[in-house]
C-alpha cells in the first residue's frame, strides 16, 4: 500500500493493530485538567534543553572557550537527549510511567545543579549531557497523554501538550536571558533545579494511575522492539526524516541567532535577545490546531504548507542587520512551520501503532535530536566562517530539502 499519511488507513489504525495481533491498549478520555498538567510539565522539562542558547556568549567568556566551538554545549545536550530517547523513553511501555517521570524529575534537578557549579569546560559538557538525558521526560509525558486519550481526541491532546513544549522552548530563552542579566548565567540552572524538584512533588500527588504496560518481557527485548519499529513502520521512517530536517533548520536559527544580535552594531542584551522567543508563540498556537487537522485526515496537506512557509521564513530572517521587524517575522514563520509539522508527525505515528506510544516517540525523536545537534554545529561554524547571510542560506537549503522530499513522496504515491 502506498504511503498516504491522511488516508482512511490512518482512521482505522486501531482496528488494523488488532487485526495484526498487536495488543492495542484500551483508550480512555483525557480531561482538560490532566492535559494542562501534562503541558506544564513538558514546558518545564524542555526548557532545560534550551536555556543555554541565549547564554552561549556568556558561557564562552566565563570558561574561556572560543566562540566557534561554544555551540558544542547545545550538541552535548542533544547527545544526552538522543541516548535518553533510545534507552529511557521506551521504558514507558514496560514500567510504571508515573514512577519513571518522578525519577527523571529528581535526577534532572541534580544535573542542573551540576551545570550551575561547573568551573571547567569538560565538566560543563558532561553535566549538559546529563541534562539532555533527563529531559526526555518530555517524550514520556507525551506518550502518556497519547495513551490516556481516546482515538478521537489523540491528535488534539498531543497538539495541546506539544503547545506546552513550544511555550517552554520559547519562554526558556526569554527567562534565561533575563535571569542572566540579573544574576549571571549560572543562576538560571540553580533556579530550574529548585523548580524541577518542586514540580516532582506536585506530580507525585496529582498524576493519574498509569494504564497497564503494553508490552511484556525484559528491557533488552524492549530495545530490540524499537529497532523493529524502525524497520517495519514506514510512517515512522518518513516522518522521522521530516523531523531531522525541520529541527536541523530550527537549530540553525536558534543556536546562532544570539551571535549577530549581540554584535556591536546591534548590541542587544540577553533579555532583549530572549524576547525574540516570544515572537514564536504563533508556533505554540498552531500546534494544537495541527493536531486537530491530523485527526480530520489533513496531515499531509498541513505538512506541505508548513514546509513551504519554513523555506520562505529565511528570507526576512536574512535582513536582521537592517530590520529587527523582519527578523521577528522570520522567527514567527519558522516556529509556526516547525511545530505544525512536528505535531502532525507525532499524531500520525501514534495512530499507526496505538500499542507502542513510548517506543514510537522515542524512535521518532532520535531523528529530532540528530537534526538539532547537527544544526547547532553547522550554524556556529558557518557563522564563524562566513557570517549571518551564509547561516540563512544554510537554513533555507535544509528547509528546501524537506519540501522537495514531501513533493517527491506525493509524486510517487499517486
C-alpha positions in Angstrom: 0.0 0.0 0.0 1.5 3.4 -0.9 2.3 5.9 1.8 -0.8 8.1 2.4 -0.5 9.9 5.8 -4.0 11.2 5.6 -5.8 8.2 4.1 -8.6 6.2 5.6 -5.9 3.8 6.8 -4.9 6.3 9.5 -8.5 6.5 10.7 -8.6 2.7 11.1 -5.3 2.3 12.8 -6.7 0.8 16.0 -8.6 -1.8 14.0 -5.6 -2.7 11.9 -3.4 -3.1 15.0 -5.8 -5.6 16.4 -6.1 -7.5 13.1 -2.3 -7.8 13.0 -2.1 -9.2 16.5 -1.0 -6.1 18.4 -2.2 -5.6 21.9 -3.9 -2.3 21.5 -4.4 -0.6 24.8 -8.0 0.4 25.7 -8.2 4.2 25.5 -9.8 6.5 28.0 -10.8 10.1 27.9 -8.1 12.7 28.9 -9.5 15.5 30.9 -8.7 19.1 30.2 -7.0 19.5 33.7 -4.8 16.5 33.0 -3.9 17.8 29.6 -3.0 21.1 31.2 -0.8 19.4 33.8 1.0 17.4 31.1 1.6 20.6 29.1 3.1 22.5 32.1 5.3 19.5 32.9 6.6 19.4 29.3 7.2 23.1 29.3 9.4 22.9 32.4 11.3 19.9 31.2 12.1 21.1 27.7 13.2 24.5 28.9 16.2 22.9 30.4 17.4 21.9 27.0 17.1 25.4 25.6 18.3 27.6 28.5 21.8 27.6 27.0 21.1 29.1 23.6 20.9 32.8 24.7 23.7 32.2 27.1 26.4 30.8 24.8 28.4 34.0 24.7 28.4 34.3 28.5 29.4 30.7 28.9 32.2 31.1 26.4 33.5 34.2 28.3 33.2 32.5 31.7 35.0 29.4 30.7 37.4 30.9 28.1 36.0 28.8 25.3 36.3 30.1 21.6 33.1 31.3 20.1 33.4 29.0 17.1 33.2 25.9 19.4 30.7 27.0 22.1 27.9 25.5 20.0 29.1 22.1 21.3 27.2 22.9 24.5 24.0 22.5 22.6 25.3 19.4 20.8 26.3 17.8 24.1 22.8 18.4 25.4 21.3 16.8 22.3 23.7 13.9 22.5 22.4 13.2 26.0 18.8 13.6 24.7 19.5 11.0 21.9 20.8 8.5 24.4 17.7 9.0 26.6 15.4 8.6 23.6 16.9 5.2 22.9 17.4 3.8 26.4 14.9 5.6 28.7 11.8 6.7 26.8 10.9 3.1 25.6 10.6 2.1 29.3 7.2 3.9 29.3 5.8 0.8 27.5 7.2 -1.5 30.2 7.3 0.1 33.6 5.0 2.4 35.7 5.1 5.7 33.8 4.4 7.8 37.0 7.4 6.4 38.8 9.6 6.9 35.7 8.5 10.5 35.4 9.2 11.3 39.1 12.7 9.7 38.9 13.5 11.7 35.8 12.4 15.0 37.5 14.6 14.4 40.6 17.7 13.4 38.6 17.1 16.4 36.3 17.3 18.7 39.3 20.7 17.1 40.3 22.0 17.5 36.7 21.0 21.2 36.6 22.9 21.8 39.9 26.0 20.3 38.3 25.7 22.7 35.3 25.5 25.7 37.6 28.5 24.5 39.6 30.7 23.7 36.6 34.0 25.5 36.5 35.7 23.6 33.7 34.7 23.1 30.1 34.8 19.3 30.3 32.6 19.3 33.5 30.1 21.6 31.8 29.8 19.4 28.8 29.3 16.3 30.9 26.6 18.0 33.0 24.9 19.2 29.9 24.8 15.6 28.6 23.0 14.6 31.8 20.6 17.5 31.4 19.7 16.2 28.0 19.5 12.6 29.2 16.8 13.5 31.8 15.0 16.0 29.5 13.5 13.0 27.6 10.9 13.2 30.4 9.0 15.3 27.7 8.6 12.3 25.5 7.5 10.0 28.3 4.8 12.6 29.2 3.7 13.0 25.5 3.3 9.2 25.2 1.5 9.1 28.5 -1.0 11.7 27.2 -1.5 9.7 24.0 -2.1 6.5 25.9 -4.8 8.2 28.1 -6.6 9.9 25.2 -9.3 8.4 23.1 -8.6 7.9 19.4 -10.9 10.8 18.5 -9.0 13.2 20.8 -5.5 11.8 20.4 -4.3 14.4 17.8 -5.8 17.3 19.7 -4.3 16.1 23.0 -0.9 15.6 21.5 -1.1 19.1 20.0 -2.1 20.7 23.3 0.7 19.0 25.2 3.1 19.9 22.4 1.9 23.5 22.8 3.3 23.4 26.3 6.6 22.1 24.8 6.8 25.0 22.4 6.0 27.6 25.1 8.7 26.0 27.3 11.2 26.4 24.4 10.3 30.0 23.8 10.0 31.1 27.4 13.3 29.3 28.2 15.1 31.8 26.0 13.4 34.8 27.5 13.7 33.7 31.1 17.3 32.6 30.8 18.3 35.8 29.1 16.6 38.0 31.8 18.0 36.0 34.7 21.5 36.1 33.2 21.3 39.8 33.0 20.2 40.0 36.7 22.3 37.3 38.3 24.6 35.6 35.8 24.1 32.5 33.6 24.6 30.0 36.4 21.6 31.3 38.3 19.3 30.0 35.5 20.3 26.4 36.2 20.1 26.7 40.0 16.5 28.1 39.9 15.4 25.5 37.4 16.8 22.7 39.7 14.6 24.0 42.5 11.5 24.2 40.3 12.0 20.7 39.0 12.2 19.3 42.5 9.1 21.2 43.5 7.2 20.0 40.4 8.1 16.4 41.2 6.2 16.8 44.4 3.2 18.2 42.5 3.3 15.3 40.0 3.6 12.7 42.8 0.3 14.0 44.3 -1.7 14.6 41.1 -0.6 12.3 38.3 -3.3 9.7 37.4 -2.7 6.0 37.7 -0.9 4.8 34.6 -2.5 2.3 32.2 -1.2 -1.3 32.3 2.1 -1.6 30.4 1.5 -2.5 26.8 4.4 -5.0 26.4 5.8 -7.8 28.4 9.3 -9.2 28.6 12.6 -7.7 29.6 14.4 -4.5 28.9 16.6 -5.8 26.1 13.6 -7.3 24.3 12.0 -3.8 24.6 15.0 -2.2 23.0 15.0 -4.8 20.2 11.4 -3.9 19.5 12.4 -0.3 19.0 14.7 -1.4 16.1 11.9 -3.5 14.7 9.6 -0.4 14.7 12.2 1.4 12.6 12.2 -1.4 10.1 8.5 -2.2 10.0 6.8 1.2 10.2 7.2 3.3 7.1 5.2 6.1 8.6 7.8 6.3 11.4 10.7 6.4 8.9 9.1 9.0 6.6 8.0 11.3 9.5 11.4 10.8 11.1 13.2 12.2 8.0 10.9 15.3 8.2 11.8 15.6 11.9 15.5 15.5 11.2 15.3 18.2 8.6 12.9 20.6 10.3 14.7 20.5 13.6 18.1 20.9 11.9 16.7 24.2 10.4 15.2 25.1 13.8 18.5 24.6 15.5 20.4 26.6 12.8 18.3 29.7 13.6 18.1 29.4 17.4 21.7 28.4 18.1 23.3 31.1 16.0 20.7 34.0 16.4 22.4 35.3 19.6 25.6 35.9 17.7 24.6 38.7 15.3 22.1 40.2 17.8 24.9 40.6 20.4 27.4 42.2 17.9 28.4 45.8 18.4 26.1 47.2 15.6 23.0 45.8 17.4 24.4 45.1 20.9 21.2 43.6 22.4 21.2 42.4 25.9 20.3 38.8 27.0 16.8 40.0 27.9 16.3 41.6 24.6 17.5 38.6 22.7 15.3 36.4 24.8 12.3 38.5 23.7 12.6 37.1 20.2 11.5 33.8 21.6 8.1 35.4 22.5 7.7 36.1 18.8 7.4 32.4 18.2 4.3 32.0 20.3 2.4 31.6 17.0 4.1 28.2 16.7 2.6 27.1 20.0 -0.8 28.3 19.0 -0.5 26.4 15.7 0.4 23.2 17.4 -3.0 22.2 18.8 -4.7 23.2 15.5 -2.3 21.0 13.6 -3.3 18.0 15.8 -7.0 18.6 15.0 -6.2 18.7 11.3 -4.4 15.4 11.6 -7.5 13.9 13.4 -9.5 15.0 10.3 -7.1 13.4 7.9 -5.4 16.5 6.7 -2.0 15.8 8.0 -0.3 15.5 4.6 -1.7 18.9 3.3 -0.7 20.6 6.6 2.9 19.2 6.2 3.3 20.6 2.7 2.0 24.1 3.5 4.1 24.3 6.6 7.3 23.2 4.8 6.7 25.9 2.2 6.4 28.5 5.0 9.5 27.2 6.6 11.5 27.6 3.4 10.3 31.2 2.9 10.9 32.2 6.5 14.7 32.5 5.9 14.2 35.5 3.5 13.1 38.1 6.1 15.5 36.5 8.7 18.5 37.3 6.5 17.8 41.1 7.0 18.5 41.1 10.7 21.1 43.8 10.5 18.8 46.2 8.7 15.4 45.4 10.2 14.6 43.7 13.5 11.0 43.6 12.5 11.9 41.4 9.5 13.8 39.1 11.9 10.6 38.9 14.1 8.6 37.9 11.0 11.1 35.2 10.1 11.0 33.8 13.6 7.2 33.7 13.7 7.1 31.9 10.3 9.8 29.4 11.2 8.3 28.4 14.6 4.8 28.2 13.2 6.0 25.8 10.4 8.3 23.6 12.5 5.7 23.0 15.2 2.9 22.3 12.7 4.9 19.6 11.1 6.1 18.2 14.5 2.6 17.8 15.9 1.4 16.3 12.6 4.3 13.8 12.7 3.5 12.7 16.2 -0.2 12.4 15.6 0.3 10.2 12.6 2.9 7.8 14.1 0.8 7.3 17.2 -2.2 6.4 15.0 -0.1 3.9 13.1 0.7 1.8 16.3 -1.5 2.7 19.3 0.1 -0.1 21.3 3.6 1.4 21.2 3.4 5.1 22.1 6.6 5.3 24.2 8.7 3.3 21.7 7.3 5.2 18.8 8.0 8.6 20.2 11.5 7.6 21.4 12.4 6.3 17.9 10.9 9.4 16.2 12.7 11.8 18.5 16.0 10.3 17.7 15.7 12.0 14.3 14.8 15.2 16.1 17.9 15.0 18.3 20.2 14.2 15.4 18.9 17.1 13.4 19.1 19.5 16.3 22.7 18.5 17.1 23.9 18.7 13.5 22.2 22.1 13.0 23.8 23.5 16.1 27.3 22.6 15.0 26.8 23.7 11.4 25.3 27.0 12.4 28.0 28.2 14.7 30.8 27.0 12.3 29.1 28.7 9.3 28.6 31.9 11.2 32.3 32.0 12.3 33.4 31.3 8.7 31.0 33.3 6.5 28.6 35.4 8.6 24.8 35.6 9.0 23.7 35.5 5.4 25.5 32.2 5.0 23.7 30.9 8.0 20.4 31.8 6.4 21.3 30.1 3.2 22.2 27.0 5.2 18.8 27.1 6.9 16.9 27.7 3.7 18.7 24.9 2.0 17.8 22.4 4.7 14.2 23.6 4.6 14.0 23.3 0.8 15.3 19.7 1.0 12.4 18.9 3.4 9.9 20.5 1.0 11.4 18.6 -2.0 11.2 15.3 -0.1 7.5 16.0 0.6 6.8 16.7 -3.1 8.7 13.5 -4.1 6.7 11.4 -1.7 3.4 12.7 -3.0 4.5 12.3 -6.7 5.5 8.7 -6.1 2.3 7.8 -4.2 -0.1 9.0 -6.9 
